[in-house]
């Protein structure tokens, strides 16, 4: 996930003008170049939308000779022509692109006059799959420029020329000299690249583009620091303290992607156990905690291959300027820590090193399959895994840094752990028929079978909560609430509720069940007349959810699209209404009481009044007390419902309505008048 991705998308979409073209900055004018930057960035962010106006804008910039201009009616140029072709490719307009390419390619070839024209020509040939070789004139131009720029130590020109030649399938005569020239242009002061004391975005972009093609590494730490200095709330600026720009954002996101490609070099070195390379790499600005394009870090790769010496170096390198290697970074696709991968490798020394660094990882899981390092050993079951499993069981207390007397409990944690299908290390062996592993594990079961089985069941129930999606957790919460209110083993149901509330992925205000309600609304929906014990449980449950952060203002979808305040009022749950008020500001609570739901326009006071008008005599006073309290806390009497009747008018009309007992209507009006003073 790219940092600030949502903000970037909002910013970029806001750059589109009425013509369909995009500007580079919020207050800038639209152009072909800015349009290309915005389109490519949106594509990188997975937010590209095909807009016909944008396609029409690009097409409107086309001239009779096939070239394109930055705006309709302006002079065409080969640089902009290449931009237009790439923009059409980005938008997936293959048919239109095919129509444009022959004349556009001829125009670019005939009119390219400087390095930027030729650079974009090569980019268009490569990205748009233009048939045929890059024009010889462009090849000759860059071969001449490369020779001169390396001699002059010009970083920008060297980068442009070398990258263009490689992209045009040409061979570089002296790649070492070229790479050294480019690397010399990285400024230690700010981390970017430039010809001189100051870095420039363009030079940095071109330099990294070239280095990726050479598979050579810059000082990544310095470079990332440079990028950070250009970050804004909505993307990146071209210079420090500058404004957010589509072009700068595109270039930095591209460079970050290229750095991930380059990170494959040290990751491969870690797999091979090449400590000398990694030492030099870290000394020269390598970042051990950065993912490569496949989602691997150097430590993940070394752990997966059982490269214990490499793991030891990465965890304990002690290089003064290099970052510490973090053993908590996961291979995200598998939700796998280094210890998980080391468990698969079965390398005991690697596992020891990782547990020394992070003892709590002994019981850490992958949320994909639920495996701990111990379950990994049990699953793969080779001789080295037998040795690993035995070590973990015999040394669990030492690993976790707890007293030796706690060994039995730590062993029980290992043995009762299950995967997401409910298989423990022992029951796995019935699937794989690994008798040697089974015999080993049974030694630790003696006399504790029933205890471990009960512990396994509890572990599995909690594991399913840990790996559940937010929506699944909400549905489980609804089931637990139902059981709690129905007296189906209240203690067990409350433990389930508490366990769900503890899950980091649980969203207490997410809508669930068939009616799409929040857990709070679901919990307070019900009438407990004649069942004081259930009323007490409902109140306690509502308090628990409010204590956990439930927002009474969040609306259900069905049946009324209302929040908790109106629901409590309509069911005459006066105690719950007062409880909810304790968790809201006075203004917020009054606002909720005076909300008019679209389905009928009945506010909380409408509902309270109506319930009082139909109440049996024994319950009337409770309704009247609620009305008085609500008025004192900001409930209004002048808000019309969907048929135009206010709360006061509802009470007044009841005096002449035979459906309502007159004494109820008189009592309600008296309560209203008294409350209003």
Buried (B, 14 or more C-beta within 10 A) or exposed (E): EBEBBEBBBEBBBEBBBEBBBBBBBEEBEBBBBBBBBBBBBBBBBEBBEEBEEBBEBBBBBBBEEBBBBBBBEBEBBBBBBBBBBBBBBBBEBEEBBEBBBEBBBBBBBEBBEEBBBBBBBBBBBBBBEBEEEBBEEBBEBBBEBBBEBBEEEBBBBBBBBBBBBBBBEBEBEEBEBBBBBBBEBBBEEBBBBBBEEEBBBBBBBBBBBBBBBBEBBBBBBBBBBBBEBBBBEBBBBBBEEBBBBBBBBBBBBBBBEBBBBBBBBBBBBBBBBBBEBBBEBBEBBBBBEBBBBEBBBBBBBBBBBBBBEBBBBBBEBEEEEBBBBBBBBBBEEBBBBBBBBBBBBBBBBBBBBBBEBBBEBBBBBBBBBBBBBBBBBBBBBEEBBBBBBBBBBEBBBEBBEBEEEBBBEBBBBBBBBBBBEBBBBBBBBEEBEBEEBBEBBEEBBEEBEEBBBEBBEEBBBEBBBBBBEEEBBBBBBBBBBBBBBEEEEBEEBBBBBEBBBEBEBBBBBBBBBEBBBBBBBBBBBBEBEEBEEBBEBBBEBBBBBBEBEBBBBBBBEEEBEBBBBBBBBBBBBBBBBBBBBEBBEEEBBBBBBBBBBEEBBBBBBBBBBBBBBEBEEEEBEBBBEBBBBBBEBBBBBEBBBEEEBBBBBBBBEBEEEEEBBEEBBEBBBEBBEEBEE
